[in-house]
Amino acid sequence: MTAHERSRRLLEPCVGSDVVDAPTPVAVVDLDRAEANLARLHGYTQEHEIALWPHTKTHKSTVFGQLQFDAGAVGLTVAKPGEAEVFADAGLGPLLMHFPPVGELAWRRLARVAGEVPLTVALDSHGSAQGLSGALAAAGTRADVLVELDTGLGRTGLGSAEAACELAQAVDCLPSIEIVGVSTYPGHLRGSLDDLRPGLEEMNAMILEVREEFAKAGVSCERISGGSTPTRYLTHETCVNELRAGTAIFFDRQSAASEPSLGLEACALSVEVTVISTSVPGRVAIDAGSKTLTSDPHVDGGFGEVVGHPHLSIIAFNEEHGYIDTASSDAGLVVGDRLSVIPNHVCACVNLHDFVLGARGGTVEKLIEVEARGLVR
Ligand SMILES: Cc1ncc(COP(=O)(O)O)c(C=O)c1O
C-alpha cells in the first residue's frame, strides 16, 4: 500500500465528523473562506475586465481548480508538465504553463497535454520554442506562446524589448505555435499598494515598449499575462489583461503580515496539531515540524501563527516536532491540547500533504486530494 493510500484510509472516515476529531497533524481548508477569497478576486477582475488565470501551485488540486473555474477563472496556470498533466487529465483547461520547457520529454508531454486542453506556454528562449514546436507538430497539436519578460525579479524572462521582439520574430514562423503576447511575474514587488506602485509602473513601461515593438514587427501582443497576490488589486492600473494570482485562494501568515487589511480571518488553510509534550520548562512540543509546515521563515520570526493565541510563538522546528515558547504566556497548554496553525507559506505547506480536509463550520465536508503534490518534473 502506498503512503498516499494509507493517508486516504486514515482520513476518509473524518468526512462528516468534527475537524477536532481528525488525526493530527492534518491540513484543513475552511471552504467558506476559500470561496469568499475567490469571489472577492473574481469581483475585482470582472469589474476591470481582466481575465483570471490563477496559479495552481497554491492548492495543486483539481477540486480547487474546478472551484476557480466556477468562480470565474478562464484558465489555470501551472509550473511543470506534471502539474499540467494532472489538470488536463481531469479535463480542466485551458492551461498556461509558466515555466520554460526544456528537453525532449518535457516537450512531448506538453504536446500530449495540448491534445487534451488548449495550452499556452510562457518561455524565453529559441531552444524552448523550437523543441516545443517540433513536439507539437509531431503530435498534431498546437499551443499559444507568451514571450516571458524579466521586469525586475531576475529569475527567467528577457530583460529588454529588443531581445523579446527578436525572439518573437524568430519563433513566430515555427509550426504549431503562435506568439500571442507576453508574460511577466512581478515576484520582486512586495509591500503596501503605495510601495508596489513604482515597481509596477516600471514593469508597465517595459511591457508597453515591448507591445510597441511587437506591433512594428507584426507580432500579436493581445495577451499580457502578469500579476501576483501582492499586486493583484493594482492590475487595472497596468496594461496586464490576465492575472495569475495564486496564493489569494488561501493566503497565509506571510500574506496577512504584508497586507494588514486582509487579517488572519482571510487565511483559509490551517494545520491542526496536538501538544505532545510539556516536559521541558518554558516550551511545549507539538506533533508538526518542518515536514508538515515547512521551515519557511517569516519577517516577524516564528514558524506559523497559532490561531487564537497571538502571544504564543512557534520558536523552532525539527522535522517532526515544533516548539512553542510558553515562558511568557500563561496559555496553560497540556498534553493532548489541539491547536490550529496558519503556515508561513501556504503553497510550500500544501505540497507536503497528500490530502487536505475541506471543512465548513468545523465539520469535515470532504477529503480533497492534492493530486499534483510533489510533481516537480
Ligand atoms: C509565474 C508565476 N505566476 C504567478 C504566481 C503567483 O503569485 P502569488 O503566489 O503571489 O499569487 C507565481 C508564484 O510563484 C509565479 O511563479
The ligand as an SDF file (V2000), in Angstrom:
LIG
                    3D

 16 16  0  0  0  0  0  0  0  0999 V2000
    4.9490   32.5880  -12.7930 C   0  0  0  0  0  0  0  0  0  0  0  0
    4.1070   32.8480  -11.5900 C   0  0  0  0  0  0  0  0  0  0  0  0
    2.9030   33.4020  -11.7530 N   0  0  0  0  0  0  0  0  0  0  0  0
    2.0890   33.6510  -10.7170 C   0  0  0  0  0  0  0  0  0  0  0  0
    2.4750   33.3380   -9.4210 C   0  0  0  0  0  0  0  0  0  0  0  0
    1.5170   33.5940   -8.3000 C   0  0  0  0  0  0  0  0  0  0  0  0
    1.9620   34.5330   -7.3770 O   0  0  0  0  0  0  0  0  0  0  0  0
    1.3470   34.6280   -5.9190 P   0  0  0  0  0  0  0  0  0  0  0  0
    1.8410   33.4750   -5.1450 O   0  0  0  0  0  0  0  0  0  0  0  0
    1.8440   35.9180   -5.3920 O   0  0  0  0  0  0  0  0  0  0  0  0
   -0.1150   34.5750   -6.0390 O   0  0  0  0  0  0  0  0  0  0  0  0
    3.7350   32.7650   -9.2090 C   0  0  0  0  0  0  0  0  0  0  0  0
    4.2170   32.4520   -7.8620 C   0  0  0  0  0  0  0  0  0  0  0  0
    5.2480   31.9020   -7.6080 O   0  0  0  0  0  0  0  0  0  0  0  0
    4.5730   32.5090  -10.3260 C   0  0  0  0  0  0  0  0  0  0  0  0
    5.7860   31.9430  -10.1920 O   0  0  0  0  0  0  0  0  0  0  0  0
  1  2  1  0
  2  3  1  0
  2 15  2  0
  3  4  2  0
  4  5  1  0
  5  6  1  0
  5 12  2  0
  6  7  1  0
  7  8  1  0
  8  9  2  0
  8 10  1  0
  8 11  1  0
 12 13  1  0
 12 15  1  0
 13 14  2  0
 15 16  1  0
M  END
$$$$
